[in-house]
Amino acid sequence: MGLTKNSHKSTLLQDATGLKSNHRDITVALAGNPNVGKSTVFNALTGMHQHTGNWSGKTVSTAKGSYIYLGRKIILIDIPGTYSLNANSAEEEVARDFILDGKANVTVVVCDAATLQRNIALLLQINQTNNKTILCINFIDEAKKRGITVNTEKMSKMLGLPVVAVSGKKKLGLNTLSDEIIKMHALILPEQKTTKTVDFSATQINARAKVICDACVTKGENKGFLKDRKLDKILTGKLTAAPTMLLLLAVTFWLTISAANYPSDILANILFSFEKVLYNFLEKIGFHANLCNLLTYGVYRVVAWIVSVMLPPMAIFFPLFSILEDSGYLPRIAFNLDKCFKKCRACGKQSLTMCMGFGCNAAGIIGCRIIDSKRERLIAILTNSLVPCNGRFPLLLGIISMFFVVGEGLDTLKAALILTCFILLSILMTFICSFLLSKTVLKGMPTSFILELPPYRKPQIFKTIIHSVFDRTLFVLGRAVIAAIPAGLIIWLSANIFINGQTLLSICASFLDPFGKILGLDGVILIAFILGLPANEIVLPLIFLAYSGGSLLTDIGDLTIIKNLFLENGWSIITALNVMLFSLFHWPCATSLLTIKKETGSFKWTFVAFLMPTVIGIILCFVTNLIYNLII
Amino acid sequence: MLLCDLLPGETAIVKGVSGKTPLCRRLKDIGFTNGNTVTCIMNSPLGEPTAYCILDTIIALRQGDSNKIHIKKVI
């Protein structure tokens, strides 16, 4: 869902194949249908934290990892899922080319025990071209619960290759798999022709897969299937789908708000009480007073603000969202909303990328690779940053709890509802923009839509929380802090450099002020948004720093004091509202823009992605401000 | 009979997919080939797409795609 250290580590195919391997190293490709748990097996073997999610297309690029087994280095390559070697989309092509190139010493075809027949069809295709193939049946523990037993010995004989049953989640059977990989690698087989023109006749292969499965798989009463259908009746039912969707959204926000309050206070108290200590320390070691001020009230204060205000909601929202993702609910959202996207002439899978955008827009934009049609993928990429990412939630939350609801208990529920309304507005805007884009610059009719609805899986709550805090939250926070340091420096310096009796900041602010005022904002807010380009998390702290720049406020951990500071600087309810609107709809952050450039390969579309939300934001703020001024 | 005419709860045997477009190939890859059993599971709350169970997997298709698949209803 989010960008992490590991998603940067994961290499694209070119890098993965270009590796210089020691001849004793074994390169293993993990292939298979989408959503059979390849990444889970990959993680279990390598101990890495490649993102997993319970839906098809979670892994869109190739990831590489390695581990040592019995003194041998085994390099694993996790390739995107594919239904067959007749590739239909970009990421399937990646998979096919990798499998057919034969660069891997051994190919492990990962299968889901519950859908073996379809999986084995792919195995049969792969086995036609690669002779060192192992079948790995994943989710074996889950299959037992679903009344499925597999006779692996018989299957191994019929297929003529090793069959290993594993559970990536529970780490069962992994050593056996490694044993087989080493054995298979050592095996000397006659070189087999690898050709890209093999005809994979689906009908024949499916028939063969059916024969094998009928002989080796026994199915009892499938309680899990019936349970899933009952859940589906609620989550995708005619009357219940929309309310449950809204409820889940509101509950997620409510949990985030109410759980973030307390740690936020504690962190603020600790960090801001340290401010004085830091100042005294810097003074003691002989720094000039101005430098002490700069480092303490410029740099340190912004960083402390980001950590205390931004970290707790992020640390809570990320795992909550991952839990939803792991459960298999996201594809149901796509299923429910597809008709709307079809009306907008876009692809229903855009709901998935939109949902990923709630975590991180850049990740959502990369996720757009699951959309096959180029036109529909562009629409999804351009509209992705219309939904607020995790970095913008704290700003929305902060302003809501300062200006719209004050207090705890029932009021946090109100705050959650207000936030939900803002999110609905951004989703509505996604629909409107998708529609307008496909009516104007991206004309065309909706194409096909094939979506797999995976079985519901119980999320691993504890593991998810640990991973999302250490892997994603801290990484994203680190990025925000790095962006905040120079921005904090600029703001503090410009607030303390005087030209003709005026500070540089106030000169810049008064230059932007007329424009800001038209939008119900002010110059300082616009400066903060501009400086917030590298990371949206720093916008609110920068506004705060700019207002407090000259003064030496103490005890700024308290929201009411900050509110008063904002009020003193001419904020009203319309300023608060428009800051929120503008944070929903303005240029995407630098990371998102770079990702858009990379994914579309075009400056033109990157520029459109920059311009579109900005124009929307300006129009919306202008209109709300006009209405407000007419009424009051 | 076409797959889009199958109502929730009904089961049919796939006869084949008409056409040679990438979509048709994809449908065959998923398992819509002669002899496989397909069950209609449910409609989306807005009427479309529809979810089908094929080879133990639930796949959602829009009407414009499911009308490419020929079936024979099981009574």
HADDOCK unambig.tbl for C-alpha pairs under 7 A between the chains (distance, minus, plus):
assign (segid A and resid 83 and name CA) (segid B and resid 29 and name CA) 6.04 0.50 0.50
assign (segid A and resid 83 and name CA) (segid B and resid 30 and name CA) 6.32 0.50 0.50
assign (segid A and resid 84 and name CA) (segid B and resid 29 and name CA) 5.95 0.50 0.50
assign (segid A and resid 88 and name CA) (segid B and resid 22 and name CA) 6.57 0.50 0.50
assign (segid A and resid 114 and name CA) (segid B and resid 56 and name CA) 6.88 0.50 0.50
assign (segid A and resid 115 and name CA) (segid B and resid 55 and name CA) 6.44 0.50 0.50
assign (segid A and resid 115 and name CA) (segid B and resid 56 and name CA) 5.40 0.50 0.50
assign (segid A and resid 115 and name CA) (segid B and resid 57 and name CA) 6.51 0.50 0.50
assign (segid A and resid 117 and name CA) (segid B and resid 55 and name CA) 6.61 0.50 0.50
assign (segid A and resid 118 and name CA) (segid B and resid 30 and name CA) 6.99 0.50 0.50
assign (segid A and resid 118 and name CA) (segid B and resid 31 and name CA) 6.57 0.50 0.50
assign (segid A and resid 118 and name CA) (segid B and resid 55 and name CA) 6.31 0.50 0.50
assign (segid A and resid 202 and name CA) (segid B and resid 28 and name CA) 6.15 0.50 0.50
assign (segid A and resid 202 and name CA) (segid B and resid 29 and name CA) 6.00 0.50 0.50
assign (segid A and resid 203 and name CA) (segid B and resid 33 and name CA) 5.61 0.50 0.50
assign (segid A and resid 203 and name CA) (segid B and resid 34 and name CA) 6.72 0.50 0.50
assign (segid A and resid 236 and name CA) (segid B and resid 44 and name CA) 6.39 0.50 0.50
assign (segid A and resid 236 and name CA) (segid B and resid 45 and name CA) 6.11 0.50 0.50
assign (segid A and resid 237 and name CA) (segid B and resid 45 and name CA) 5.70 0.50 0.50
assign (segid A and resid 238 and name CA) (segid B and resid 45 and name CA) 4.13 0.50 0.50
assign (segid A and resid 241 and name CA) (segid B and resid 45 and name CA) 6.83 0.50 0.50
assign (segid A and resid 335 and name CA) (segid B and resid 44 and name CA) 6.29 0.50 0.50
assign (segid A and resid 335 and name CA) (segid B and resid 49 and name CA) 6.89 0.50 0.50
assign (segid A and resid 336 and name CA) (segid B and resid 44 and name CA) 5.52 0.50 0.50
assign (segid A and resid 336 and name CA) (segid B and resid 45 and name CA) 6.07 0.50 0.50
assign (segid A and resid 338 and name CA) (segid B and resid 49 and name CA) 6.95 0.50 0.50
assign (segid A and resid 339 and name CA) (segid B and resid 46 and name CA) 6.43 0.50 0.50
assign (segid A and resid 339 and name CA) (segid B and resid 48 and name CA) 5.98 0.50 0.50
assign (segid A and resid 448 and name CA) (segid B and resid 65 and name CA) 6.13 0.50 0.50
assign (segid A and resid 449 and name CA) (segid B and resid 61 and name CA) 6.03 0.50 0.50
assign (segid A and resid 449 and name CA) (segid B and resid 62 and name CA) 6.23 0.50 0.50
assign (segid A and resid 450 and name CA) (segid B and resid 59 and name CA) 6.75 0.50 0.50
assign (segid A and resid 450 and name CA) (segid B and resid 60 and name CA) 5.85 0.50 0.50
assign (segid A and resid 450 and name CA) (segid B and resid 61 and name CA) 5.31 0.50 0.50
assign (segid A and resid 451 and name CA) (segid B and resid 59 and name CA) 5.58 0.50 0.50
assign (segid A and resid 451 and name CA) (segid B and resid 60 and name CA) 5.03 0.50 0.50
assign (segid A and resid 451 and name CA) (segid B and resid 61 and name CA) 6.85 0.50 0.50
assign (segid A and resid 452 and name CA) (segid B and resid 58 and name CA) 5.82 0.50 0.50
assign (segid A and resid 452 and name CA) (segid B and resid 59 and name CA) 4.48 0.50 0.50
assign (segid A and resid 452 and name CA) (segid B and resid 60 and name CA) 6.18 0.50 0.50
assign (segid A and resid 453 and name CA) (segid B and resid 58 and name CA) 5.20 0.50 0.50
assign (segid A and resid 453 and name CA) (segid B and resid 59 and name CA) 5.91 0.50 0.50
assign (segid A and resid 454 and name CA) (segid B and resid 58 and name CA) 6.78 0.50 0.50
